[in-house]
Amino acid sequence: MTIDIEQVLKIIVVFVLFTYAVCASTVFEVHYPKQLVALYLHPWWRLLLVAFIVIGWNWSPLIGVLIGIIVFFYLHDMYLLMLPDTTSSTEVR
């Protein structure tokens, strides 16, 4: 019985990505590092994220899907964080 290192590595990567996706999906707005917030403003960063999804998909479709879910949460959170805050009312009644 031989151990295929690539299969073991895929299992580890899937476990880590799945755990992160569950943690990121249970919090409405994840507190991202300032570097990730600053990178969101650059279009090349979003293209690089798409490239990560494609690379992950080529290695394993499951890994590509998990990376896609994580990128979706990141982009959605960044979009919400960049919107002006309309929840606080400054009107005096």
Rosetta blueprint (number, residue, H / E / L):
1 M L
2 T L
3 I L
4 D L
5 I H
6 E H
7 Q H
8 V H
9 L H
10 K H
11 I H
12 I H
13 V H
14 V H
15 F H
16 V H
17 L H
18 F H
19 T H
20 Y H
21 A H
22 V H
23 C H
24 A H
25 S H
26 T L
27 V L
28 F L
29 E L
30 V L
31 H L
32 Y L
33 P L
34 K H
35 Q H
36 L H
37 V H
38 A H
39 L H
40 Y L
41 L L
42 H L
43 P H
44 W H
45 W H
46 R H
47 L H
48 L H
49 L H
50 V H
51 A H
52 F H
53 I H
54 V H
55 I H
56 G H
57 W H
58 N H
59 W H
60 S L
61 P H
62 L H
63 I H
64 G H
65 V H
66 L H
67 I H
68 G H
69 I H
70 I H
71 V H
72 F H
73 F H
74 Y H
75 L H
76 H H
77 D H
78 M H
79 Y H
80 L H
81 L H
82 M H
83 L L
84 P L
85 D L
86 T L
87 T L
88 S L
89 S L
90 T L
91 E L
92 V L
93 R L
